[in-house]
Amino acid sequence: MKRLVTSVILLISFALSGTAVFADDAAVKEKFYNFDDMLIDGEFKTPQGMYENARDKAKFDRLLKLKKSFLPKIQETSQEEALDS
């Protein structure tokens, strides 16, 4: 019985190894990319310039007013029993 099992396993392994060798040659494909004809015109923008433009557009005055208006409510909630440890 052991000889039968080992012979079947060997036979299957030989059969599968032969198909794997042939499959590797057919599955390998080469791709060639040619970038010689491509020309890209444009300008580089430094990160420093992007940050300066973003800061000019941001307006925080309204947010500061909202923050000051919430201070009394924050003080009231800090004295709640649920927050006492």
C-alpha positions as CSV (number, residue, x, y, z in Angstrom):
1,M,0.0,0.0,0.0
2,K,2.9,2.4,0.8
3,R,4.5,1.7,-2.5
4,L,1.2,2.5,-4.3
5,V,0.8,5.8,-2.5
6,T,4.4,6.9,-3.1
7,S,4.3,5.9,-6.7
8,V,1.1,7.9,-7.3
9,I,2.6,10.9,-5.5
10,L,5.8,10.7,-7.6
11,L,3.8,10.2,-10.8
12,I,1.7,13.3,-10.1
13,S,4.7,15.4,-9.1
14,F,6.5,14.5,-12.3
15,A,3.4,15.2,-14.4
16,L,2.9,18.6,-12.8
17,S,6.5,19.6,-12.9
18,G,6.6,19.1,-16.7
19,T,3.7,21.3,-17.3
20,A,5.1,24.0,-15.0
21,V,8.3,24.2,-17.1
22,F,6.5,24.8,-20.3
23,A,4.1,27.3,-18.7
24,D,6.9,29.6,-17.6
25,D,8.2,30.1,-21.1
26,A,4.8,31.0,-22.5
27,A,3.7,33.2,-19.6
28,V,6.7,35.5,-19.7
29,K,6.0,38.6,-21.8
30,E,8.3,41.5,-22.4
31,K,7.0,45.1,-22.4
32,F,9.1,47.9,-23.9
33,Y,8.3,51.5,-23.1
34,N,9.8,54.2,-25.3
35,F,9.7,57.7,-23.8
36,D,12.0,59.3,-26.4
37,D,9.1,60.9,-28.3
38,M,7.4,62.4,-25.3
39,L,8.0,66.0,-24.4
40,I,6.3,67.6,-21.4
41,D,6.3,71.4,-21.1
42,G,5.3,72.9,-17.8
43,E,6.5,74.8,-14.8
44,F,7.5,73.5,-11.5
45,K,5.8,75.1,-8.5
46,T,7.8,74.9,-5.3
47,P,6.0,73.9,-2.1
48,Q,6.9,77.2,-0.6
49,G,4.8,79.0,-3.2
50,M,1.8,76.7,-2.7
51,Y,1.9,77.3,1.1
52,E,2.0,81.1,0.7
53,N,-1.0,81.1,-1.6
54,A,-3.0,78.9,0.8
55,R,-2.3,81.2,3.7
56,D,-3.5,84.2,1.8
57,K,-6.9,82.6,1.1
58,A,-7.5,81.4,4.6
59,K,-9.6,83.6,6.9
60,F,-9.7,82.7,10.6
61,D,-11.4,85.8,12.1
62,R,-14.8,84.2,12.3
63,L,-13.4,81.1,13.9
64,L,-11.7,83.1,16.6
65,K,-14.9,84.8,17.5
66,L,-16.7,81.5,17.7
67,K,-14.0,80.1,19.9
68,K,-14.3,83.0,22.4
69,S,-18.1,82.7,22.5
70,F,-17.8,79.0,23.6
71,L,-15.6,79.7,26.7
72,P,-18.5,80.2,29.2
73,K,-20.2,77.0,28.0
74,I,-17.0,75.0,28.3
75,Q,-16.5,76.3,31.9
76,E,-20.1,75.2,32.8
77,T,-19.6,71.7,31.4
78,S,-16.3,71.3,33.2
79,Q,-18.2,71.4,36.5
80,E,-20.6,68.6,35.6
81,E,-20.7,65.5,37.9
82,A,-20.0,63.1,35.0
83,L,-16.5,64.7,34.5
84,D,-15.5,64.3,38.2
85,S,-13.3,61.3,38.8
